[in-house]
Structures are given as structure tokens and as C-alpha cells.
Amino acid sequence: MDKFLIRGGKPLNGKVEISGAKNSALPCLAATLLTPETVTLHNVPYVKDLITQRRLLEDLGATVLTPELHTQKIKAKNIEIFEAPYELVKTMRASVLALGPLLGRFGQAKVSLPGGCAIGTRPIDLHLKAFEQLGATVSLESGDVVARAPKGRLIGADTYFEKVSVTGTENVMMAAVLAKGITTIHNAAREPEIEDLAELLNKMGAKISSAGTDTIKIEGVEGLNGTEHSIIPDRIETGTFIVAAAITNGELEISKCQPKHLEAVIGKLRETGVEITELDETTIFVKRNGSQLNAKDVTTQPHPDFPTDMQAQYMALMTQAEGESTIVETIFENRFMHVSELKRMGANIHTSGNTAIVDGKTRLMGAKVQASDLRASASLVLAGLCAEGETIIDRVYHIDRGYEMIVQKLRNIGANIERVSDSMAMSAE
Ligand code: UD1
């Protein structure tokens, strides 16, 4: 198992380019199941979750060609299997995104019920309820969710999400584009990834309006066609690099990003004292300039508010801010796994339920720590970059799921970080 070895304390300076958004590429790949024609997706990040999603499409019978590293040409003409198996769902929950398109196009889908994961139970009950509202019958058979559309086609309907769900909204959008009649999704997620998926689906011939608002309208069509689409930049990777500049007291030009997709994050970081300048629509310049960081409270909420996927990185930054910051996690019930590791490095953090109080500023010291999920890993990398001495982060396969070439990107801007195998990490101690 690989580890990261970081020798911290160096400011990061230079330029970094943002990759395509993992959380947009995942549903967009699933959407290719909706047509027998070829869909070409550009700017797909080369990360583990996308390799898993590609494998799922191939297992179902699709042909996936990758003419370039970041371009995938997918033809789902001969789909013979309508099932996302347990082996894939257990490694990547987003494989449940196959449900909507399979049910929409073929009137049947089976997906292993995702179990608990590091950040909480994460059920898919709301996805299933919405499918039922579209006329599907849903049953649980030996741990698998089996959904069927009577007479092979879903029927457009009013659907309502009791809780905002990103993949739930995406799944229902993909199921409804080929349904008979009009579907309305109430209390829909408003994340930029939803808009990106809607844009792709509309290019394929779907009739979706108001994606990006909390009420999405979908007029079902008879069939969809092939198209080309470029995935939006990853807003969480962007936010992570902004924090990297701030926490190391460096200066970074971050390009190929979409600052408008992370206004809440940029706004909050500016409040803490980080200087963020928009050079143009897709480039920002971040610097700390030696100035003091101020502790500011944050509460995670669905988009357009502060994203849960930036909570762990923000917490790492708050260990370097003067004063007390209260961080409230409202999306997932168990998303403070990084706290114990940050404390091992010297952070002063107290948690109670879904609230963490960070008392800064503390001197972080390198330590042996363990990554528990994707964004928790990012926060440990950030902490390691500003800590004194050597940090060894174990279980970095979590970070490989969602950050493209993280080690190379950080090294290019001056970080002292390397990926080491188990035996090398031992000798480095
Ligand atoms: C997506 C993102 C993930 C991000 C999360 C919240 C992808 C692939 N992943 O995950 O990175 O952290 O949004 O922004 O896009 N819930 C239910 N029942 C359901 C569905 C959700 O109770 O049927 C709950 C979840 O447990 C959670 C909340 O609703 O507490 C939000 O989850 P959701 O938006 O669905 O997260 P994901 O789509 O899984």
C-alpha cells in the first residue's frame, strides 16, 4: 500500500492547472448508457473512481475507447447486463448512478445496495422513492435493489426529495429523460455538476430546463443521440489548491478553474484573510503574503453554500488561524475522521456531535497519520505541507480516487512530497 512522505514547511509557489471534475465525470459517464450512439467526453480526470466507472460501463457491455488520456469515447450499443455488482458498488458508491439510465432506457436495473461507508450510512432510499414516483416497482432481492418499469417505460411525474441529494437528482434526471411525459424534480440539488450533466443530456437530445435551480423540469423524449462534451473543472480540487497556497503562505496561480462554481468557498477564505484575485474567468491568483489568518466559523450546506467536500481542508487551514472557529457538518453524520489525525499533528480541536471547534493557531508537527476518506486525505496532505518535519500519510488510495496527479502537481509548485511504497516508508522513518 502506498504512502505519502511529506517534508513540510515550504511555501508553495507557481502555477497549477485544475483537472476535470470527478463528480461531474461520474454521472456523465453513466449518462452514455442512455443512447446506442457514441458519446465523446473530454476533460475526464484520470483518477481511480473514473477507472472504476469505465469498468462498470464495460461490464455492462459498452465499448469505451480512450484516444487520449482525458478523452473517453463511449458506445453503449450492445448493453446486455443491467446490473451494477456488489464488487463495484462497495468500492465506489457512485456506481449507483447506473440505475437511472438503465431503468430509463431498458426499463430494468439492478444494483447492489451500497453499505455504510467511512463518512456515514449514505442510503439511496430517496433515489428509489423517486423512481417509484415515475412508475417503477422497486424491490430488494438478496441485497440487490431491483427496479423495473411496468411495460418497459417510466412515466413522467412530480418527484420530491425530502433531503437534497446530488446523485439522487442526477439519477432521476437520467431516468426521466426517456420517460413518457413530463417530470418535475422538486427540492433538486443545485450543484454545478447537475448543470453539467443537464447540458450533456440536452446535447444528446433531452429536454431539461432549470437545472441549477431547485425545481428541474424534464420533458421525456423517444430516444437520445450521440454527442461531444467537455467536463467542467473540479471545484473541490480548486478549493484544495487555494487552501494549499494559504496554509503554506505561498502564492499560486490556479488556472482552468471556474471561480463562479465556488463562490462560498472563495468568500469564506477571503474572510479569513486569504487574498484571492480573479485574473480572468478561469484563472485565479492566491496569496497570503505573510498576513495573519483569522478564525471564521463555517457550516456545510448543499450548493450554493459551503460544500461538505471542503470541510476537512478548511479545518486544516483553521488550525493555522488566530482564534476559535466552529465548524458544523450538516450533510454527513460521520465526517470528522480527520480530526483525530490532525490532533496527532498538534491541532487543538474538540468535537461534539456534528460540531468541531478548532482553537488556533497551533504549530503542526509531522507525524504518522492515516487517511480515512478522499477529502480527509486532502486535509492531511495540507496539514503535512505546513507542518514542521516529516509526515507519513498511510492509505493514500483514498486520495487517488479523486485527485489527479496530486503528487506531481504539488511537486511542480515546490512541495517536498513523494509517494513511497510500504518498505521505503519504513526506511524513511
Ligand atoms: C455527492 C458527492 C459527494 C458529496 C455529496 C454532498 C458525487 C459522486 N458525490 O454524494 O462528493 O460529498 O454529494 O455534496 O457526486 N441521503 C439520504 N438518502 C438518499 C440520498 C442521500 O438520506 O437516498 C442523504 C445522505 O446520506 C447525505 C445527504 O442525503 O446525508 C446528501 O447526500 P447526497 O447529496 O446524496 O450525496 P451523494 O450524492 O452520495
Residues whose N, C-alpha, C, O or C-beta is under 5 A from the ligand:
A	BS01	UD1	N23 A94 R122 P123 I124 D125 L126 H127 K163 V164 S165 V166 T167 G168 T308 D309 I331 F332
